[in-house]
Amino acid sequence: MRRNTMLGLAALLLTLGLGLVVWRAASAPTVLRIAVGPVGSEDARLIAAAGQWLMREHASLRFRAVPTDGESESAKALDDGRADLAVVRTDAGMPEKAQSVAIMHRDAVVLAVPPVRDIRTVSQLRNRTVGIVRMMPANARLLDLLLMHYEVPKDAVRTEFLGGPQDVEEAFRSGRIDAVLAVGTVAGRTVAGTIAAVTAAGGGAAPVFLPVSEVEAIALRSPLHESFDIVRGAFGGSPPRPADTVKTLGVSHRLVAATTLEDGVVSELAKLLFTMRPALARDIDVANRIEAPDLAKGSSLPVHPGAAAYYENEVETFFDRYSDWMYLGIMALSIVGSGFAGLASRSASRRRARTLGLLERLLEIVRHSRGAERMADLDALEHETDEILGVALGQAGSGDLDHHGVSAFTLGLEQARHAISDRREALGRYSPGLAHAAE
């Protein structure tokens, strides 16, 4: 019985240990490497704030930033396996092994000139110099795309890279540039600072915004670009800047995930992203612009299945996700339990067989005692009886012998000892000489 208890306790401890291991593995936060850059950009600041929120709220996911020099390198980091997630710009090189999770923000391509310059359309940039804010090849390619659409030869327009909005006013005043191109969110520091500099260069007069009226046609040919409306008064002022809504080209910054990332992890990521958005927006305005991507099938920028499941309210529950493993675990525990039960039953059967064998031997001792002719035979039978008593006491002490077994052994031992004692008296009374001679 004690052995059965120990086996049962061992099985229970094993089950509890396995459960603890599974619980620890399931409850440990998943760390996701996220490539973002450059350092100090709106995207980098937003991801840093998101990582702090995840830690503060003890969320199931964590971010580990992989700093890069820009969106192109972030995309390469994901394709090279150095990151699980990346923040990329659609026209700066999308990773080949990733799918969209969310649109972090949409950027406008803003072309502006001071009103004193005689430029009102993109076509009139011929033989002019355009300053491009931020030395980024993708921004230069955007200008080339616009010039090509309006059939302005690329070599007919000179370009000059500007370090930032702080260089714009001086570049206009010195005559180094005739127009400026900036890419970013309308309320972001890059675009808003650029428009303020153009206004200052024009003596406080509202800038002229060059429209891209056929932007839908451009976006149709180039799915990585989109139409963007700079609404009336987007940059404030009186009169408002711009005076009317201006159509222009747009690009989006996206959070993308490796195609190999589990759907459940990406679903949880999308959920947390929109859960934290209000808190992040208190310190970082661009967080308000986080939105769901286009879920239409056949999109040129496909959405990760895990993110799509969240947006379409089709996220698998814990039971849906792990039901197969749960069933397998129950079956495995059942098999293990059956194995322990079988071993315990076999062990109990062997113990019962040994106990029955000892009892049968006691009955044989009783029969042999009644027919013994020598005292030496009785001594041997009594010695064997003592050994059986020792075995019985050991079984009783270990719990292998219950009270019914103890009662049976007590009766058998008494009968054996009475039989031996009676036969000794009989041999001594009827044949004392023979008995002593036999000794």
Stockholm file with secondary structure:
# STOCKHOLM 1.0

chainA/1-439         MRRNTMLGLAALLLTLGLGLVVWRAASAPTVLRIAVGPVGSEDARLIAAAGQWLMREHASLRFRAVPTDGESESAKALDDGRADLAVVRTDAGMPEKAQSVAIMHRDAVVLAVPPVRDIRTVSQLRNRTVGIVRMMPANARLLDLLLMHYEVPKDAVRTEFLGGPQDVEEAFRSGRIDAVLAVGTVAGRTVAGTIAAVTAAGGGAAPVFLPVSEVEAIALRSPLHESFDIVRGAFGGSPPRPADTVKTLGVSHRLVAATTLEDGVVSELAKLLFTMRPALARDIDVANRIEAPDLAKGSSLPVHPGAAAYYENEVETFFDRYSDWMYLGIMALSIVGSGFAGLASRSASRRRARTLGLLERLLEIVRHSRGAERMADLDALEHETDEILGVALGQAGSGDLDHHGVSAFTLGLEQARHAISDRREALGRYSPGLAHAAE
#=GR chainA/1-439 SS CHHHHHHHHHHHHHHHHHHHHHHHHHHSCEEEEEEECSTTSHHHHHHHHHHHHHHHTTCSEEEEEEECSSHHHHHHHHHTTSCSEEEEEGGGCCCTTEEEEEEEEEEEEEEEECTTSCCCSGGGGTTCEEEEESCCHHHHHHHHHHHHHTTCCGGGSEEEEESSGGGHHHHHHTTSCSEEEEEECTTSHHHHHHHHHHHHHTTTCCCEECCCTTHHHHHHHCTTCEEEEECTTTTCTTTTSSSSCEEEEEEEEEEEEETTSCHHHHHHHHHHHHHHHHHHHTTCGGGGGCBCCCCCTTCSSCBCHHHHHHHTTCCCCHHHHHHHHHHHHHHHHHHHHHHHHHHHHHHHHHHHHHHHHHHHHHHHHHHHHHHCCSHHHHHHHHHHHHHHHHHHHHHHHHTCSCHHHHHHHHHHHHHHHHHHHHHHHHHHHHCHHHHHHHC
#=GC SS_cons         CHHHHHHHHHHHHHHHHHHHHHHHHHHSCEEEEEEECSTTSHHHHHHHHHHHHHHHTTCSEEEEEEECSSHHHHHHHHHTTSCSEEEEEGGGCCCTTEEEEEEEEEEEEEEEECTTSCCCSGGGGTTCEEEEESCCHHHHHHHHHHHHHTTCCGGGSEEEEESSGGGHHHHHHTTSCSEEEEEECTTSHHHHHHHHHHHHHTTTCCCEECCCTTHHHHHHHCTTCEEEEECTTTTCTTTTSSSSCEEEEEEEEEEEEETTSCHHHHHHHHHHHHHHHHHHHTTCGGGGGCBCCCCCTTCSSCBCHHHHHHHTTCCCCHHHHHHHHHHHHHHHHHHHHHHHHHHHHHHHHHHHHHHHHHHHHHHHHHHHHHHCCSHHHHHHHHHHHHHHHHHHHHHHHHTCSCHHHHHHHHHHHHHHHHHHHHHHHHHHHHCHHHHHHHC
//
